């Protein structure tokens, strides 16, 4: 088990499309490990938000590509929502 401390991106919270997609099992762990848990390093979503104020759709992955799985889920359900 890897006990390395996570360097969470400042935007990785309940409003984060990536956090919600990961929590719902819609994206692979590697996306949050490589970007969200790595301080947002090289994340296109973070860069565009901080530089342009642009909020990427929930189905845009940190490298700027589209997750068809998340896109289909959003179109079917209307949004990414965790139900407790």
C-alpha positions in Angstrom: 0.0 0.0 0.0 1.3 3.4 -1.0 1.3 5.7 2.0 2.7 8.7 0.1 1.0 11.9 1.2 -1.3 13.3 -1.5 -0.6 16.8 -2.8 -4.2 17.7 -3.5 -5.1 20.3 -6.1 -6.8 23.3 -4.5 -9.8 22.6 -6.7 -10.2 18.9 -5.8 -13.3 19.1 -3.6 -17.0 18.3 -3.8 -17.5 20.8 -6.6 -14.8 19.1 -8.7 -16.1 17.2 -11.8 -13.0 15.0 -11.5 -13.7 14.1 -7.9 -17.3 13.4 -8.5 -16.5 11.3 -11.6 -13.9 9.3 -9.7 -16.2 8.8 -6.7 -18.9 7.5 -9.0 -16.4 5.1 -10.6 -16.6 6.7 -14.0 -12.9 7.5 -14.5 -9.7 5.5 -13.7 -7.7 6.2 -10.5 -4.7 7.3 -12.7 -6.5 10.5 -13.6 -6.8 11.7 -10.0 -3.4 10.2 -9.0 -1.5 11.9 -11.8 -3.3 15.3 -11.7 -5.7 15.9 -8.8 -3.5 14.2 -6.2 -0.4 15.8 -7.7 -1.3 19.4 -7.0 -3.0 19.8 -10.3 0.3 19.7 -12.1 -0.1 19.9 -15.9 -3.9 19.9 -15.6 -5.6 21.7 -18.5 -8.8 22.1 -16.5 -7.0 23.9 -13.6 -4.9 26.0 -16.0 -7.9 27.2 -18.0 -9.9 28.0 -14.9 -7.2 29.9 -13.2 -6.0 31.8 -16.3 -9.4 32.3 -18.1 -12.1 31.7 -15.5 -13.3 28.9 -17.8 -15.1 26.0 -16.1 -14.5 22.8 -18.1 -17.5 20.5 -18.6 -17.4 17.5 -16.2 -16.5 15.1 -19.0 -13.3 16.9 -19.9 -10.3 15.1 -18.4 -7.2 16.8 -17.0 -5.3 16.4 -20.2 -8.1 18.1 -22.2 -9.5 14.9 -23.8 -13.2 13.9 -23.5 -14.3 10.9 -21.4 -17.2 9.4 -23.4 -18.3 7.5 -20.3 -18.6 10.6 -18.2 -20.2 12.5 -21.1 -22.9 9.8 -21.5 -23.5 9.7 -17.8 -23.9 13.5 -17.7 -26.3 13.5 -20.7 -28.4 10.7 -19.2 -28.5 11.9 -15.6 -28.2 15.7 -16.2 -25.1 16.0 -14.0 -22.6 14.1 -11.8 -24.2 13.7 -8.4 -23.1 11.6 -5.5 -26.1 10.3 -3.6 -25.5 9.6 0.1 
